[in-house]
């Protein structure tokens, strides 16, 4: 039997104030608190949209993987094909006489948003030497790392039929870049890259957050006529980090303003609260066939939750478990689940464990328990028949 135990106020109850939702001007947006695993905002976040240059992050991810397993080295020089050279838009102004170091190509993608640099890396890693072949690899690898709404037609986000990503996928990809390749992540905060002096008009990172002193250190901007202006961003303040993606803004100025608004809102309107300590019982569960009839349920570790600062301290919560819990039970054994439903945020589910061990009862104890259950059932049947 599933047992639900309602918990009225894990924190001291105070008068609650309604959570103020964030209204973004972006067509789609997703804001994620990496430190606590909390989704702060989701607007059309799983819709597949043209990602423009933000999809270059997938090319970088696969390049970093190739560096990790030895298929590429930072000092290796790659040739530039006529196809790579043919790209317009943001470029490193590469030509077919160049052989460019992988490290310079990476910086060219991150800082200069080089369409040509992406194509050079793509052709080097493609199974058939073509950018199209690499795009198919991108799609397959993306599925493997959890990009559920992403399909790639090229390496750089140049407008193409079927080239799509969702904002949630872009945040997932950003998390992978930070967590899987921390040695390369500082490159995303580089503000200027002067490659060979040949592109003085394209040497600055377009990320508008990097110079604001708000903890921003990545990741990638994007713009096409179809996609509008977008940004995958990340910022860290104190011990918290947020990652976000947004798309569909009408101008560079709107993108800069909206990105700053999101960062400011995420850090100022949420705070981490201590919810429960491991030694504090949150519920008591009945035990079947044990030498004790009940066991206390406690959190496996300190429970902290990111909450809106105006949300109040009374958090709707419940404990769910199969009752009664059959002995033997080991101390620390996961036997229940704590479900927290803070206003305006997704629910959080956390394991609860037994606070102590409960041995299986001896023969006499088990017989006594069975008899008590039988008598209780007979009594319930008799009462039902009388009614």
C-alpha positions in Angstrom: 0.0 0.0 0.0 1.4 3.4 -1.0 1.5 5.7 2.0 1.5 9.5 1.8 2.4 11.5 4.8 1.8 15.3 4.4 4.4 17.6 6.0 3.1 21.0 7.0 6.0 23.4 6.8 9.5 22.0 6.8 10.6 25.5 7.7 9.1 27.8 10.2 5.8 29.0 8.7 5.5 32.6 7.8 3.0 34.5 5.7 3.7 33.6 2.1 4.1 36.1 -0.7 3.2 35.0 -4.2 6.2 34.2 -6.4 6.8 36.9 -9.1 7.2 35.2 -12.4 9.8 36.4 -14.9 8.4 37.6 -18.2 11.1 37.3 -20.9 10.9 39.0 -24.3 12.7 36.0 -25.9 10.7 33.7 -28.1 12.1 30.8 -26.1 14.2 30.6 -23.0 15.5 28.1 -20.4 17.3 29.1 -17.2 18.9 26.4 -15.0 20.7 26.7 -11.7 23.6 24.3 -12.1 24.5 24.3 -8.4 21.2 23.0 -7.1 19.8 21.4 -10.3 16.8 23.7 -10.3 14.9 24.9 -13.4 14.2 28.6 -12.8 12.5 29.4 -16.1 11.2 27.4 -19.1 9.5 29.1 -22.0 9.0 27.1 -25.2 12.2 25.4 -24.0 11.8 22.1 -25.8 10.7 23.7 -29.2 13.2 22.9 -32.0 14.3 26.3 -33.4 17.0 27.6 -35.7 20.0 28.0 -33.3 22.3 30.1 -35.5 25.9 30.2 -34.2 24.8 28.8 -30.8 25.0 25.4 -32.4 28.8 25.9 -32.8 28.9 24.7 -29.2 28.3 21.1 -30.5 31.2 21.4 -32.9 33.4 22.5 -30.0 32.1 19.7 -27.8 33.1 17.1 -30.4 36.5 18.9 -30.9 37.2 18.7 -27.2 36.3 15.0 -27.2 38.8 14.5 -30.1 41.5 16.2 -28.1 40.7 14.0 -25.2 41.1 10.8 -27.0 44.1 11.8 -29.1 42.4 12.2 -32.5 43.5 15.8 -32.5 46.2 17.9 -30.7 46.1 21.6 -30.0 49.3 22.2 -32.0 48.1 20.1 -35.0 47.7 22.2 -38.2 44.6 21.6 -40.4 44.2 22.4 -44.0 41.5 24.8 -45.3 39.2 23.5 -48.0 37.5 25.5 -50.7 34.2 24.7 -49.0 35.4 26.0 -45.7 36.7 29.1 -47.3 33.4 29.7 -49.1 31.5 30.6 -46.0 30.5 34.2 -45.4 29.2 35.8 -42.3 31.5 35.7 -39.3 34.8 34.3 -40.4 38.5 34.1 -39.6 39.1 35.0 -43.3 40.9 31.7 -43.9 41.9 30.7 -47.4 43.1 27.4 -49.1 46.7 28.4 -48.6 46.3 28.2 -44.8 47.1 25.5 -42.4 45.8 26.5 -39.0 46.5 25.2 -35.6 43.6 23.5 -33.8 44.0 25.8 -30.8 43.6 28.9 -33.1 40.6 27.3 -34.8 39.0 26.8 -31.4 39.6 30.4 -30.3 38.3 31.4 -33.8 35.1 29.6 -33.2 34.6 30.9 -29.6 35.7 34.5 -29.9 35.2 35.3 -33.6 32.3 32.9 -34.3 34.2 31.7 -37.4 32.0 29.8 -39.8 35.1 28.8 -41.7 36.9 27.6 -38.6 34.0 25.3 -37.8 34.0 23.8 -41.2 37.8 23.1 -41.0 37.3 21.2 -37.7 34.3 19.4 -39.1 36.0 18.2 -42.2 39.0 17.0 -40.1 36.8 14.9 -37.8 34.1 13.8 -40.3 34.0 10.1 -41.2 33.9 10.9 -44.9 35.8 14.2 -44.8 32.8 16.3 -45.5 30.9 18.8 -43.3 27.7 17.0 -44.0 29.2 13.8 -42.7 30.2 15.6 -39.5 26.7 17.1 -39.1 25.3 13.5 -39.1 27.9 12.7 -36.4 26.8 15.8 -34.4 23.2 14.6 -34.5 24.0 11.1 -33.4 26.4 12.2 -30.6 23.9 14.8 -29.5 21.3 12.1 -28.9 23.8 10.2 -26.8 24.4 13.1 -24.5 20.7 14.0 -24.0 20.0 16.5 -26.8 16.5 15.3 -27.5 15.3 18.1 -29.8 18.4 18.8 -31.9 19.2 18.0 -35.5 22.3 19.3 -37.3 22.7 20.1 -41.0 26.1 21.8 -40.7 28.8 22.6 -38.2 28.2 26.3 -37.7 24.5 27.2 -37.7 24.5 28.6 -41.2 20.8 28.7 -42.2 19.8 25.3 -43.5 16.6 23.2 -43.6 16.3 21.0 -40.6 19.1 22.6 -38.6 17.4 22.9 -35.2 18.1 22.9 -31.5 16.0 23.7 -28.4 16.9 26.0 -25.6 16.9 23.1 -23.1 19.3 21.2 -25.3 21.6 24.2 -25.5 21.7 24.4 -21.7 22.3 20.7 -21.5 25.2 21.1 -24.0 26.6 24.0 -22.0 26.5 21.9 -18.8 28.5 19.2 -20.6 31.1 21.6 -21.9 31.7 23.0 -18.4 31.6 19.7 -16.5 33.3 17.4 -19.1 36.0 19.8 -20.3 36.8 22.2 -17.4 40.3 22.6 -18.8 39.0 24.4 -21.9 36.1 26.3 -20.4 38.2 29.4 -19.6 38.5 30.0 -23.4 34.8 31.0 -23.4 35.6 34.2 -21.4 38.3 35.4 -23.8 37.2 38.8 -25.1 39.7 39.4 -27.9 41.5 37.2 -30.4 43.6 38.7 -33.1 44.3 35.9 -35.5 47.3 36.7 -37.7 46.2 40.3 -37.8 44.0 39.6 -40.8 40.6 40.4 -39.4 40.8 43.6 -37.4 37.1 44.2 -37.8 36.3 40.8 -36.3 38.4 40.3 -33.2 36.0 40.9 -30.3 33.8 38.3 -28.5 30.2 39.2 -29.1 29.0 38.0 -25.7 27.6 41.2 -24.1 27.9 39.9 -20.6 31.6 39.4 -20.3 32.5 43.0 -19.5 29.7 43.7 -17.0 31.4 42.3 -13.8 28.4 40.0 -13.0 30.3 36.7 -13.0 29.6 35.9 -16.7 32.2 33.6 -18.3 30.5 32.1 -21.4 29.2 30.7 -23.7 28.1 31.7 -27.3 26.0 34.2 -29.1 24.0 33.6 -32.3 22.1 35.5 -35.0 20.5 34.9 -38.3 17.5 36.6 -39.9 15.4 33.5 -39.2 16.6 32.9 -35.7 16.8 36.4 -34.4 19.4 37.2 -31.7 20.2 34.5 -29.1 22.7 33.7 -26.4 23.8 30.7 -24.4 25.2 32.2 -21.2 26.6 31.2 -17.9 27.5 33.2 -14.8 28.8 32.3 -11.4 28.3 34.4 -8.2 29.5 33.2 -4.9 28.9 29.4 -4.9 26.0 29.4 -7.4 26.2 29.0 -11.2 23.4 29.5 -13.7 23.3 28.4 -17.3 20.7 29.8 -19.7 19.7 29.9 -23.3 17.4 32.3 -25.1 16.5 33.0 -28.7 14.3 35.2 -30.9 15.3 38.7 -29.7 14.9 41.5 -32.3 18.3 43.2 -31.9 21.8 43.0 -30.4 20.7 45.6 -27.8 17.6 43.6 -26.9 19.8 40.5 -26.5 22.2 42.3 -24.2 19.5 43.8 -22.1 17.6 40.5 -21.8 20.7 38.5 -20.9 21.6 40.9 -18.1 18.0 40.8 -16.8 18.0 37.0 -16.7 21.3 36.9 -14.8 20.3 39.6 -12.3 16.9 38.0 -11.7 18.3 34.5 -11.3 20.8 35.6 -8.6 18.8 38.2 -6.8 15.3 36.6 -6.7 16.4 33.1 -5.5 18.2 32.0 -2.4 19.3 28.6 -1.1 17.5 27.5 2.1 18.3 24.6 4.5 15.3 22.3 4.6 16.2 19.3 6.7 19.2 17.7 8.5 20.0 14.0 8.3 19.3 13.3 11.9 15.9 15.0 12.0 13.0 12.6 11.6 10.6 13.7 8.8 8.1 10.8 9.2 7.6 7.5 11.0 6.8 4.3 9.0 5.2 1.1 10.2 7.4 -2.0 10.0 6.2 -5.5 9.0 7.6 -8.5 10.8 10.3 -6.6 12.7 11.5 -6.5 16.2 10.3 -2.9 16.2 6.9 -1.8 15.0 8.1 1.5 13.5 11.2 3.2 12.1 11.9 6.9 11.7 12.6 8.2 8.2 15.3 10.8 7.7 17.1 12.6 4.9 20.2 10.8 3.6 22.1 14.2 3.7 21.5 17.8 4.3 18.6 19.0 2.1 18.9 22.4 0.6 16.5 24.0 -1.8 16.7 27.0 -4.1 13.6 29.1 -3.4 12.2 32.5 -4.5 13.2 35.0 -1.8 9.5 36.1 -1.6 8.0 32.7 -1.5 7.7 32.3 2.2 9.0 29.4 4.3 6.0 27.0 4.2 6.9 24.4 1.6 4.2 21.8 0.6 5.8 18.4 1.0 5.0 14.8 1.5 6.7 11.5 2.2 5.8 8.5 0.0 6.6 4.9 0.8 5.2 1.4 0.6 3.6 0.7 4.0 4.3 -1.3 6.0 8.1 -1.6 5.3 9.2 -5.2 5.6 12.0 -6.1 8.0 14.9 -6.5 8.1 15.8 -2.9 7.5 19.4 -1.6 7.5 20.3 1.8 8.9 20.7 4.2 6.0 18.6 2.0 3.6 16.5 4.1 1.2 12.9 3.2 2.0 10.9 6.3 1.1 10.9 9.5 -1.0 10.5 13.1 0.1 8.5 15.2 -2.5 8.9 18.9 -2.2 6.6 21.2 -4.2 7.9 24.8 -3.8 5.5 27.4 -5.3 6.5 28.4 -8.9 9.2 25.8 -9.3 9.3 22.1 -10.4 8.9 19.5 -7.7 12.0 17.9 -6.2 12.2 14.3 -5.1 14.8 13.2 -2.6 15.4 9.8 -1.0 14.7 9.2 2.7 16.4 6.5 4.6 15.9 4.5 7.8 17.3 6.2 10.9 18.1 2.8 12.5 18.3 -0.9 11.7 15.3 -3.1 12.4 16.0 -6.8 12.6 13.4 -9.4 11.5 11.4 -10.5 14.5 11.8 -14.1 15.9 9.3 -16.9 15.3 7.1 -15.9 18.2 7.1 -12.2 17.2 6.2 -13.0 13.6 3.3 -15.3 14.7 2.1 -12.5 17.0 2.2 -10.0 14.2 0.4 -12.2 11.8 -2.3 -12.9 14.4 -2.7 -9.2 15.1 -3.1 -8.5 11.4 -5.6 -11.4 11.0 -7.7 -10.2 14.0 -7.7 -6.6 12.6 -8.9 -7.8 9.2 -11.6 -9.9 10.8 -12.7 -6.9 12.8 -12.8 -4.7 9.7 -14.8 -7.3 7.8 -17.3 -7.6 10.7 -17.7 -3.8 10.9 -18.2 -3.6 7.2 -20.9 -6.3 7.3 -22.7 -4.5 10.2 -22.8 -1.3 8.2 
